[in-house]
């Protein structure tokens, strides 16, 4: 039984190569868009948490200060002049408000509106596409 050694080196055509590259690029772009959406959603969630912190800091600082302010002022007023009592209480409230503001600011600083991972992978994809041509 004779076996024919027929070599079939069917090279893909230029059109099929270009079509494959285009399809890969389209799929890559779709994936990048999905990644960007996911990253933006995560950053939006961080921004929401920071806004909630700001929102909670303000009423606590204001209403808590109002409720305690008069009691402490009058308590201190038993030993100090009334103006000194108000000055002490105002300083404590101001310090608390500043501390709460700084906590909220730190949370806001962690929010990034630029999807860094997507930017990096897009750069890699552009480089890959350049290398394919």
N, C-alpha and C positions, 0 to 999 in steps of 0.2 A: 504494500500500500504506500503510495508515494504521497508525501505531504508537500504541498506547495508553500514555500516560504514567501508569502506575499506580505510586504510591509505596507501598512496603510498609515502613513504619516499625514493624516488629515489635519493640517494646520487650520486653526480658526481664522475666519476671514477678518479683515480689518473692521468691517461693519459690525460683526458680532463682538469684537473686542471693545469697540467704542460704545456699543449698546450696553455691554456689561458694565463698563466704567460709569456710564450715565445712570444705569439702574442702581449701582452701588452708591453713587453720589447722592441720588435721590433718597435712598433708604437712610443714608448717613445724615442727611439734612433733616429728615423726619425725626430721627432719633435725637438729634441735637435740639430740635424744637421741643420735643417732649421733655428732655433734660432741663432745658431753660425754664419751661413751665413749672416743673417740679421744684427747681431751685427758687424761682420767684415765689412760689407758694410757701416754701419754708421761710423765706425772708419776710413775707407778709405776716406769717404767724409770729415771728419774732417782733415785728413792728406792732402787732396787736397787743402782745404781752407788755411791751414798753408803754404803749398808750394806756393800757389798763393800770399799770403802775403809776403813771402820772395822774390818771383819774382818781385812783385811790389815795394818793398822797395828798392831794388838795383838800378833799373833804375831811380827812382825818386831821390834817394840820389845822384847818379852820375851826371845825366844830369841837374837836377835842380841846383846842386852845380856848375857845369861848367858854366851854363848860368849866374847865379848871381855872381859867384865868381869874375870874372874880373870886373864887374860893381862896386861891393862893394869895391874891393881892390882899384880901381882907385878913387872911391869916398873918401874912407878913406885916400888915398894917398895925398889928398889935404891938410889934417891937420896933418898927421903922416908920418913918414918915410915909404917907400914902404915895407920894411921887416916886420914892425909892422902891416901894413894893411893885408899882407898875413897871418900872424900868427893869427890875430883875426878871419879872415874869415875861416881859416882852423879849428880853435877851434869850431866855430859854426857848421860847416859842420860835424865835427866828432861827436859832441853831438847829432845832428839830426840823423846821421847814427846809433849811439848806441841806441837811443830811438826807432827807427824803428826795429832794431834787437831784442830788448827786447819784443816789442809787438809780433813779429813773434814767438819768443821763447816761450812766454806764450801760444800762440795758439798751438804750437807743444807739449807743456807739457800736454795739455788736451787730446791728442791722446793716446789711450790705444790699444795695439795690442792683448791683451788677452781679450777674450769675458767673462767678469766677471760674467754676469748673467748666461751664459751657464755653466760655471764652477760650480757655486753655485747649479744650478738645477741638474747638473750631480751628484754632491755629494749627493743631496737629493735622486735622483733616485737609486744610488748604495745602499744607506741605505734602501730604500724601498724594493729593490730586495732582500737584505739580510734578511729583516724582513719577506718576503714572503716564504722563504725556511726554 
